[in-house]
Amino acid sequence: MFGIWSRESKIKKRAKRSVAIARSILKSNISRIAPDVGKLITERIGETERALEDGNLRDLTIKTEGLESVVEEHLSKFRKSRLRQNVESLLIAVALALFIRTFIVQPFKIPSGSMIPTLLVGDHLLVNKFIYGTRIPFTDKIVLSINNINGGDVIVFTYPNYENDPSKDGIDYIKRVIGLPGDSIDIKGRNLYVNGEEVPLKYLGEFHDERTGVGYDEYEEDLFGNKHKVIYLKGKESTEKGEYIPVTKVPEGYVFVMGDNRDNSQDSRFWGFVPVKDIAGKAFLIHWSWDFGSEGILDKVRWHRVLSLIE
């Protein structure tokens, strides 16, 4: 019984596929197919469809073979080879992937601990590339901006000071926006001041880096209503005078950025402002996270971090 049903299913499936192929070729090449050939193919399609409705398997097999025969005879030159179909599918997939990566979402991997505790080494992120606007290729012109850059945003950008360090030209960095164009920035010990106003810090307790064993003091920082965690090395109350680039005011077209691991981050305090035009987008989601341990060997998957939104 099962064998009979299986044979019937195969015959009907073949008939439907043959009808679909014939219709597709006719539709795509109607202007290049002779009217008499088009009429013949249409008649064969109709006969096959009526046989499908009647349910007579013998008649359906004959009609399907007849349709396939005329398609092979008259339309074979219009059919794409399997190789061509595969190549076209591959090219479309590549073009779509490039479009998504260029204009919509870009993957990014955290290589260092400068954004601990917000982001850990081995976190894999998605970066929203259109939220700040889409850059017209080969120009600096930005269009279709959805949102402005805000203080507290975690952004990905290309290293801005590559003239002094050519080895970092084109390398992507990730930091938190601290100052916007026109803002004045001042840093006194662990206290951050923006436009003369102290950014609130709430002590949360001790934090230990599992990879290095180093101890930190952990705080909640409230930056323009954006609350996030930052850490400072225990016993180090301030950075030595003269270590930072002196900051007075963020120029137009630039932002000031810092890592959340404040005593272990090379950022705007050391190499200056980030041009807005060099910002790739806003990091918004941790889609995967590997823990490689202190020896750089894969230890485990951090399942609790997978699909976490970035504050």
N, C-alpha and C positions, 0 to 999 in steps of 0.2 A: 504493500500500500504506500509506504513511504517512498519507494523507488518510483512509482507512477507519479506521485505528487511532485517529486524532485524533477522528473523529466518534463512535466507540464510547466513547471516554474521556469526552467531553463529556456524552453521554446518561447514562452511569452516574453521573458527578459530579452532574448535575442531580437525578437520582433520589435519591441519597444525601442531598443538601442538602434536598430537599423532605421526605424522611422525618424528618430531624433537626429541621427547623423545626416540623413537625406535632407531633412528640413533645414538643418543648420547650413549645409553647403549651398542649398538653393537661396536661402536668405542672404548669405554673405556674398554670393556671386551672381545675383539675379541679372545684373546688367551685362554679364559676360557669357551667359548661357543662352543658347539658341531657344527661341520660343517653343519649337516643337519638342525639344529635349525637356524643357521645363514642364510642358504639358504631360509628357510621358512619365516623368518622375512623379508628378503630382497624382496621376492616375494610379501608379503603383503604390504610392503612400496610402491613398484612399482604400485600395483593395486590401492592403495589409491591415489597416485599422478596422475594416469591417470584419475581417477574419478573426481579429482579436476579440471583437464583440460577440461573434457567433460562438467562439470557443471550440471550433473543430480543429484539433491539433494538426491533423494531416493537411487540411487546407491552409492553415496558418503557416506551416512549414514551407509549403509550395509558394505561397504569396511572399513570404519573407525572402526566400531564395531568389524569387523573381525581382524583388526590389533591390536586393544586394547586387544582382547581376547587372541591372541597368545603371546603377550607381557606379559600379566598377568600370563599366564600359564608357559612360559619358562624363562622369564627374571625378574620376580618379586624379586627373591633373589638378583639380582644385583642392584635393585633400592634403592636409599637412602630414609630413612624415612624423613618426614618433620622436625622432631626434630633434626635428624642428620644434615640435610641441614642448619637449623638455627644455630646449635652449631658451625658447620664448618665456616659459614659466620661470626659469632660473633668472633671466634678465629682469623680469617684472618683480620678482622677489628681491633681487639686489637693489633695484631702483627704489622699491618701497622701503627697504631697510635704510638706505642712505637718506631718503626723504625724512623718515621718522627720526633718525639720529641727528640730522642737520637742523630740523625745524621743530621737533616735538619733544622727544625724550632721549637723553643720553645716559648710558650707564657709566658709573664711576666707582673706583675701588679705593678705599682708604689705605694708604701705604705707611702712614706714620701716626704717632700718638699726639699730634698737636691739637686735635679736637676732642681728646678725652676730657670729660666723661660722656659728652654727647655722642661722639662717634668713636668707635674702637677700630684698632688695626684689624683688617679682615672684613670689615663691613662693606657690603656692595650696595651702592645707592642708585636711585633714579633721579635725574636732574631735569626739571621742567625748563625747556629751552624757549618756550614762547610766552611765558608769563610777563617778562619784561619787554616783549616785542620781538619781532622776527627781523634779523639782519639780512638785507638784500645781498646775495653773494657777490664777493669781490668789491664790496663797498662798506662804508661805515654807517650807512643810512639804516635806521631802525624804524619799522612800521608795525602797525597792529598791536600796540602795547596794551596788555590787559591790566597790569598793575605796576605801580611804581616800586622801586627798590625801597625797602623800609629798614630802619634800624633793627637789628636782631635777626635779619634774614641770614641763613647759611647759604653762601654762594660758591659756585665753582668759576674759576677764572684762569686765564693764562698768566704765567709769571711776568710781572710788569717791569722788572729791572734787569732784563736779559742783556742790556748793553754792557753792564758791569760784570755779568756772569753768563756768557754765551752758551754755556753747557745747559742752562735751564730754559733756553728759548723754546717756546711752544709747550712747555710742561704745564699741566693743569694743577692748580692748588685749590684747597677748600678752606674757607675761614668764615667768621661771622662778621657781618657789617656792624661797625660801631659808630662811625660818623658818616653823615651824608654831606653833599656839597653845601658849603656855607657854615657847617658846624665847627665849633672850636672844641678841641680835645685837650684834656690835661690828665696826667696820671701821677698820683702821689701815693707811693707804696702800693697797697692793694686797692686803693680807692680810685675809681674812674669818674671823671667829670666831663659832662657834655654840655656845652654852652653855659658853663659855670655851675651847673646843677649836678650834685653828687648822685651817681647811680646806686640805688639801694643794694646792699649785700646782706643776705641772711645766712648765718653760719648753720650748716647742716650736720657737721661732724667730720670724722676722719674718712679718708678714701684711700684704698690700697690698690695699686696697679697690679693685677694678677700676673701680668707678663714679666714685670721687672721687680715687683715687691716693694717699690718705692712708695712712701707714705705722703699723703697730701691732706690739706685742709679743703673741704668741699663747701661751696656756697651756692645759694640761689641768687642769681643776678636778675634784677628787674629792669630791663633795658627798653624804655618806651612802651611798657606794657607787655613786652615779650619776656616771659620768665623762663630761664634756662639755668643749667648748672655749670659752674666753672670750678677749677681747682688751682691751688697754689701749693708749692713745695712747703712742707712743714719746716718751721724754723727759719724760713726766708721771708722776712716781712716786707722787703722792698727790693727792687732792682737797683743795682749800683748806679749812682749818678753818672750820666754821660753815656750809658749803654744804649739808650733809646735815641732815635732821631727826634729832635725837638719838634713838637707839633704846636701850631698856633691855630690855623684855620684850614679846613679841607677845601681845596679849590674846586671851581665848577668843573663838572665832567669827571670827577673822581670820587672815590669813597675810601674810608679808613677802615681797615679790617684787623681783627685779632683772632687768635685761636683760643678755645675755651680752656686749654691747658696753658695757663698764662705764663708760667715760668719755663715752658718747654715748647715755644712756638716762634718760628721765624715769620714775622708778619709786618704790617705797616710801621710798627715801632722801629724796625731795622732797615727795611728797604723801601719805605715810602708808600704813597697812595696807589690805589688800583684804578686805572682808567675804566669808566663805565663801559666803553666800547669793547673792552676785553673780557667782560663778564659773560660766561656761557649760559648761566641760568641759576635757578634756585633749587637746591637739594630738598627733596620733600619726602622720600620714602627709602627705608632700608629694606631691600627685597631679598637679601641673603646675608649671612654672616658666618665666616669661618673663624675659629679660634686656633691660631697656629702655635700658641704657647711661647715660652721664653727662648726655646731652642729653634724657633722657626719651623717646627714640625707640626703638621695638622693634628690637633688634639680632639676637637669636637665641633659640632655645629651649634651655634648659639640660637636655638629654636625660639627662645623668648624674644629675640630681637627681629626675627623675620617678619616682614610686613609692618614694621613700626614706623609711624610718622615722625619726622624730624622736627623738634621744637626749635 
